[in-house]
Amino acid sequence: MLTNSRARARSRQASPRAADFATADQLHSAAIHLLRSVRGADRASGLSGPRLSALSVVVFAGPLPMAALAAAEQLQPPTVTRLVQALEREGLVERVRDAEDRRVILVHATARRLQLLEEGRRRRVSQLAVALAGLPAAERAVLARAAALIERLARPNPPPPSAGR
C-alpha cells in the first residue's frame, strides 16, 4: 500500500505540470491551425482530403490490408472500400491478394502516387515558406529550432534530452 506522500509523488509523475500542459495545448491548437491554413494547396491535387489522407497512409504504411487502412483512417470498412475504389479509378492504388493469406486483400500504391504526393507537399511547404519569409530573422530561427524539437517529440520513442542541458 502506498503512503499518501508516495501516492502524491506518483500522481505528479503521471500527470504533466500545468505549464507543460498549457504548452502542449497551445502546440496542439497551433499545429491544427497551421495544417488547416495550407490545406487549400491540396485542392490542386484534384483529390478530396479523405482520398489524399488514405493515399498517404497507403504510401507510407503500406502495402496494407483494407482493415488496417480502415483502422488507420478511423473509418468503417464500406467507406474505405469506396475510397480505395476511387483511388483505383485514379490509378493511384491497386488491390492485390496477399501471397501468404489469399483471403486478405492488400492495398498497394502505384508509381503515379509518389508524384502526386510530392507535388502536394511541395505546394504546402512553399506556402509555409512564403509565410515564414515575412517574419523577422530571429523569429524564423526560433521556429527552426522549435520545428526540430517538435520533430523529436513526434518520434515514437523520443531520445532523452542530452545531459548538459
C-alpha positions as CSV (number, residue, x, y, z in Angstrom):
1,M,0.0,0.0,0.0
2,L,1.3,3.4,-0.9
3,T,1.7,6.1,1.6
4,N,0.0,9.4,0.9
5,S,3.2,11.2,0.0
6,R,4.3,8.4,-2.3
7,A,0.9,8.4,-3.9
8,R,1.1,12.1,-4.5
9,A,4.6,11.8,-5.9
10,R,3.5,9.1,-8.3
11,S,0.5,11.2,-9.3
12,R,2.7,14.1,-10.1
13,Q,5.0,11.9,-12.2
14,A,2.0,10.6,-14.2
15,S,0.4,13.9,-14.9
16,P,2.1,16.8,-16.7
17,R,2.9,20.1,-14.9
18,A,0.4,22.9,-15.6
19,A,2.9,24.8,-17.7
20,D,3.7,21.7,-19.8
21,F,0.0,21.0,-20.3
22,A,-0.6,24.6,-21.4
23,T,2.3,24.4,-23.8
24,A,1.0,21.1,-25.1
25,D,-2.4,22.6,-25.6
26,Q,-1.0,25.6,-27.4
27,L,1.1,23.4,-29.7
28,H,-1.8,21.1,-30.5
29,S,-4.0,24.1,-31.4
30,A,-1.3,25.8,-33.4
31,A,-0.5,22.6,-35.4
32,I,-4.1,22.1,-36.3
33,H,-4.5,25.7,-37.4
34,L,-1.2,25.6,-39.3
35,L,-2.2,22.5,-41.2
36,R,-5.6,23.9,-42.0
37,S,-4.1,27.1,-43.3
38,V,-2.1,25.1,-46.0
39,R,-4.9,22.6,-46.7
40,G,-6.1,24.8,-49.6
41,A,-3.0,23.9,-51.5
42,D,-4.3,20.3,-51.6
43,R,-7.1,21.3,-53.9
44,A,-4.7,21.4,-56.8
45,S,-4.2,17.7,-56.5
46,G,-7.7,17.1,-57.7
47,L,-8.3,14.7,-54.8
48,S,-10.5,15.2,-51.7
49,G,-9.0,15.4,-48.3
50,P,-10.1,11.9,-47.3
51,R,-8.7,10.4,-50.5
52,L,-5.4,12.2,-50.0
53,S,-5.2,11.0,-46.4
54,A,-6.0,7.4,-47.3
55,L,-3.4,7.6,-50.1
56,S,-0.8,8.9,-47.8
57,V,-1.4,6.1,-45.3
58,V,-1.1,3.5,-48.1
59,V,2.2,5.1,-49.4
60,F,3.9,5.5,-46.0
61,A,2.5,2.4,-44.1
62,G,1.5,0.1,-47.0
63,P,1.0,-2.1,-48.6
64,L,-1.6,-2.9,-46.0
65,P,-4.9,-4.8,-45.6
66,M,-8.1,-2.9,-46.1
67,A,-9.0,-3.5,-42.4
68,A,-5.7,-1.8,-41.4
69,L,-6.4,1.1,-43.7
70,A,-9.9,1.5,-42.2
71,A,-8.4,1.4,-38.7
72,A,-5.7,4.0,-39.5
73,E,-8.3,6.3,-41.1
74,Q,-10.8,5.6,-38.3
75,L,-13.4,4.7,-40.9
76,Q,-15.9,1.9,-41.4
77,P,-14.9,-0.8,-43.9
78,P,-17.6,0.2,-46.5
79,T,-16.3,3.8,-46.5
80,V,-12.7,2.6,-47.0
81,T,-13.8,0.3,-49.8
82,R,-15.3,3.3,-51.6
83,L,-12.2,5.4,-51.0
84,V,-9.9,2.6,-52.4
85,Q,-12.2,2.1,-55.4
86,A,-12.0,5.9,-56.2
87,L,-8.2,5.8,-55.8
88,E,-8.0,2.7,-58.1
89,R,-10.0,4.6,-60.8
90,E,-7.4,7.4,-60.5
91,G,-4.6,4.9,-61.0
92,L,-3.1,5.6,-57.5
93,V,-3.6,2.3,-55.8
94,E,-4.3,-1.3,-56.6
95,R,-5.7,-4.2,-54.6
96,V,-3.7,-7.4,-54.6
97,R,-4.3,-10.7,-52.8
98,D,-1.7,-11.4,-50.0
99,A,0.6,-14.2,-51.2
100,E,0.6,-15.7,-47.7
101,D,-3.1,-15.5,-46.9
102,R,-5.2,-15.4,-50.1
103,R,-8.2,-14.2,-48.1
104,V,-6.5,-10.9,-47.4
105,I,-6.6,-8.0,-49.9
106,L,-3.7,-5.7,-49.7
107,V,-3.8,-2.1,-50.9
108,H,-0.6,-1.1,-52.8
109,A,0.3,2.3,-54.0
110,T,1.2,2.7,-57.7
111,A,4.1,4.6,-59.1
112,R,1.9,7.6,-60.0
113,R,1.0,8.3,-56.4
114,L,4.5,9.4,-55.5
115,Q,4.5,12.3,-57.9
116,L,1.0,13.4,-56.7
117,L,2.1,13.4,-53.0
118,E,5.4,15.1,-53.7
119,E,3.7,17.9,-55.6
120,G,1.2,18.4,-52.8
121,R,3.9,18.5,-50.2
122,R,5.9,21.0,-52.3
123,R,2.8,23.3,-52.6
124,R,2.1,23.2,-48.9
125,V,5.8,23.8,-47.9
126,S,6.1,26.6,-50.4
127,Q,3.0,28.3,-48.9
128,L,4.6,28.0,-45.4
129,A,7.9,29.3,-46.7
130,V,6.3,32.4,-48.0
131,A,4.6,33.0,-44.6
132,L,8.0,32.4,-42.8
133,A,9.7,34.9,-45.1
134,G,7.5,37.6,-43.7
135,L,8.9,37.1,-40.2
136,P,12.0,38.7,-38.7
137,A,15.1,36.5,-38.9
138,A,15.2,36.0,-35.1
139,E,11.6,34.6,-35.2
140,R,12.5,32.3,-38.1
141,A,15.5,31.0,-36.1
142,V,13.2,30.3,-33.1
143,L,10.7,28.4,-35.4
144,A,13.6,26.4,-37.0
145,R,14.7,25.2,-33.5
146,A,11.0,24.6,-32.5
147,A,10.5,22.5,-35.6
148,A,13.4,20.3,-34.7
149,L,12.1,19.8,-31.2
150,I,8.6,19.0,-32.4
151,E,10.0,16.5,-34.9
152,R,11.9,14.9,-32.0
153,L,8.7,14.7,-29.9
154,A,6.8,13.2,-32.8
155,R,9.1,10.2,-33.0
156,P,7.7,7.0,-31.4
157,N,10.4,6.8,-28.8
158,P,11.9,10.2,-28.4
159,P,15.5,10.1,-27.2
160,P,16.1,11.6,-23.7
161,P,17.4,15.2,-23.7
162,S,21.2,15.5,-23.8
163,A,22.9,15.6,-20.4
164,G,24.3,19.1,-20.0
165,R,21.2,21.0,-20.9
